[in-house]
Amino acid sequence: MSVAAGRAAPALSEPELAAWRGLLRAHATLVRTLDAELERAHGLPLSSFEVLRALEAAPARRLRMCEVASTALLSRSGITRLVDRLERDGLVVREGCEADARGAFAVLTDAGAARLLAARATHIEGIRRHFASHFTVAELEALGRCLARLGPCSPPA
């Protein structure tokens, strides 16, 4: 019988609840802080930074829109709006897909690569200051191993 069929799941234990809430709180705080720093210093929100970073790492600096969406952890409509803004700012261009007339590629422009390069130091420094500096190397290694159990990770910044 599943939980959906009417049987209540047992409550989370204190350690389970503390770990879960801690993960959510840390993620929300870090994302909000890094987003604000990138926006203030470079006019580039964290979600835009992640899209530009993914495009930079891709062959020919281009990805299909569905690949961009999965990399940035956004819905297709969300990625469409984000790429619209990046395109308006000259940081990416869209190219049609010859193999699929309905598909499109997002392609990093030279201006996008330059903005990413300028923002990268702010991003790395923010990660170190707000996250990595709170742990020893051994703790970071252990945390990395623990979090890797939850699923595949995107490439490092």
N, C-alpha and C positions, 0 to 999 in steps of 0.2 A: 504494500500500500504506500503510495507516495504522499508527500506532505500536501500536495495539491488535492489529494483525495480526502483530506479532512484530518489527518493525524498531525498534531502539532510537533514541530521539531523541538528538541531540547534546547534550552537557552544556551547561549555562548558562555563558556567559562570566563572567569575574570582575565586570565592571560590571553585568551582568544580575543575578547572584546578590547582589551587594552592595546594589543598589537594592531588589530584592525583599525581602531580609532586613531591610533598613533600614525599609522601609514596614511590614512586619509588626511589627517591634519597636516602632516609633514608635506605631503604632495601638494595640497591646496596652498599652503604657505609658501613653499618654494616656487611653485608656478606663478603665483601672484607677485612675488618679489622679483623673480627673474624677468617676468613680463614688464613690470614697471621700470626696471633698470634699462632694459633694451629699448623700450619705448622712449624713455627720457633721453638717453644718450644717442640713439640712432633713428628714432621714429619708426621702429620696427618691432611689432609685438612678437612674443615668443612663438606663437603659431606660425607667423610668417618666417621667422628665423629658421624654424624646423623644416618648412617647405623648401626654402632656399638651400639649406644644408643637404637635404635629400637630393635635390636636383644637381647640386654640385658633385655629389658622389656617384651619380648615375652615369652610365655610358652616354657620351655625347651631351651630357648635362640636360637630359630630357627623360621624362617619365610620362606614362599614360596617366590620365586624370584619376583613374581608379587606383593606381599605385600611389599617387600623391596622397589620396584620401586615406589609404591604409597606413602610410608612413606618418602622416600628421594626426592620425586617430580622429578624423573628422568624417561626417557624413558626406555623401556626394554633393548634396546641396550646399553644405557648409564649405566644402573645398571649392566649389564653383564660385561662391561669393568671395572667398579669400583670394583665389587666383584672379578673379576680376579686379580686385584692389591692387594686387601685385602687378598685373598687366597695365592697369591705369598709371601706376607709378613707374613703369618702364623696367621693372625688375624681372619679369618673365614675359614670354610671348606664347601664344597658343599656335600649334601647328596641327593640321589635319592628319589623320592616320590613313595612309593609302590602303592598308589591309581591311580597314573597317571605317566606312564613311561616317558612322555615328560616333566613332571614337576621336579623341583628341589628345595631343601631347602638351604638357607644360614644359617650356624650355627656358633655362636660366639665361638671361642676357648678361652682357659684360657689366652693365650697371648693377644688376642683381648680384653678380659675383663680387663686385667691388664693395657693395653695401654689406654683404655677408662677411667679407674679409675685415671690414672696419668693425663690425659687431662681434666678431668671434672672440676677441680678447675680453670684451665686457662679459660675454656669456661664460667663458671659462673662469674668469676671476669671480663671477657671481657664484658659480657652482662650488668653487673652492671655498669662498668666504662663507656662504650660507649653508653648505652641506658638508663637503669633504673635511673641512677643518674641525668639525665636531667629533671626528673619529680618528682612531689610530689606523695605520696601514693594515694591521691585522684585522681590525674591525671592518674596514672597508672591503677587504678580501672576503671575509665571512658574510657580510651583508650582500655582496655581489653574488656569491654562491647561493645564498638563501633566496634572493629575488629571482635568480635565473631559473629556479624550479617552477616559477609561476608562468613561464612561457618565454617565447623568443623576444629578444630585445633588439632595438634599433641600433645601428652603428654608433660608436661614441662620437661626441662633438668634435 
